[in-house]
Amino acid sequence: MFKQLSPAQLDPILSLSLAYREDVRADKVDLGIGVYRNTAGETPIMQAVQKAQQLLLAEQTTKAYVGLAGDEVFNQSMMDLLLKGTSAYSRAAAVQTPGASGALRMLADLMHIAQPDTTVWLTNPSYVNHKPVMEAAGLKVKFYPYFDKATKQVNSQAMLAELAKAGPKDVVLLHGCCHNPTGADITFSDWQAITELANKNGFLPFVDIAYQGFGDGLEKDAAGLQFLADNVEEMIIATSCSKNFGLYRERTGAAIIVSDSLKEAQKAKGRILNLARSTYTMPPDHGAAVVAKILQDEVLTQAWKAELVTMNQRLLNLRTGLVKAIQAAGSNEFDFIEKHKGMFSVTGLSPEQIGRLRDEFAVYAVADGRVNIAGLQEQKIDYLANALVTVSR
């Protein structure tokens, strides 16, 4: 049976981590996989997470199954974090999933059941896993203009002109904040315009928000999503706790359905539970239990928010510091990095130039030019600046 299989293609991001680990050069820099690293180059466990884990260790009395929907306290906490204060809050339902990727797949499968001929519109470019997940669920995929390669910002005019063509059988996937891979975010006025188009033309908005708190802060990062939720009848949301809680390996996410009534949202939730039963059955408990513990405890919540602000401020400082170092090295070609938000920026470097970064400087980045600013350490800023200027000339 298996002899007839062709070799699998290497994942363009995960394969970088393996190559980086095998590189023996002392100055190597890993800007590939999307994880936050501190000044020592480590991905730390947040103090609020450590305290929550200690409480769980003392309090938990069983490791029995939690159910198809996962931790319902966690589910409510995710809706509180994203939707509280909006009209959608009372007509939404959530399901815990194995990370945001699990949420993407469950929601994609739900769309295929509800409307098999659905087309999902993705930003050009988009998160590397968006297209394969949608296609694996049997959905069609179309890309809409988003990133302007010349300005390294969002081309709002082209984006809105193309989205005006989307209709009732279409789903428009939006990045809630900190666009992956580009780092270029739409403005609040763009959110307003997309909301108007959704109501006029009947397409379903789908928001993937995996980096809340890494852009302009927890509240501001959700402002566009909340405006949309306040003003449309239906929408779906995939959210992740990997980055803002540092729970990467715990695979902690949620799928949220907003409908015109709680009854309809619960009906959709029930169908997701049927889908979960035939896929992974139940999501892992630990990460969700940690998040629920933090968000249900005022002291832990405030401690977590303070840590997140510190991490985000450091990320902003890394962007500013890198741009200044590049300017000092004699180039203004990368000034846009300071304007981008979140963990990533698309540099505009070609695959050949990215190859030179790896071969000549041991700097590992994705072939499409994306770099993970959150993976950079302060002591390597000047080294990276020199490498970027050298290969760009």
Secondary structure, DSSP 8 states (H G I E B T S, - for coil): -GGG-------TTHHHHHHHHH---TT-EE-SS-----TTS-----HHHHHHHHHHHHH--------TT--HHHHHHHHHHHHTTSGGGGGEEEEEEEHHHHHHHHHHHHHHHH-TT-EEEEEES--TTHHHHHHHTT-EEEEEE-EETTTTEE-HHHHHHHHTT--TTEEEEEESSS-TTT-----HHHHHHHHHHHHHH--EEEEEE--TTSSS-HHHHTHHHHHHHHH-S-EEEEEE-TTTS--GGG-EEEEEEE-SSHHHHHHHHHHHHHHHHTTTSS--SHHHHHHHHHHT-HHHHHHHHHHHHHHHHHHHHHHHHHHHHHHHTT--TTGGGGT--SSEEE----HHHHHHHHHHH-EE--TTSEEEGGG--GGGHHHHHHHHHHHH-
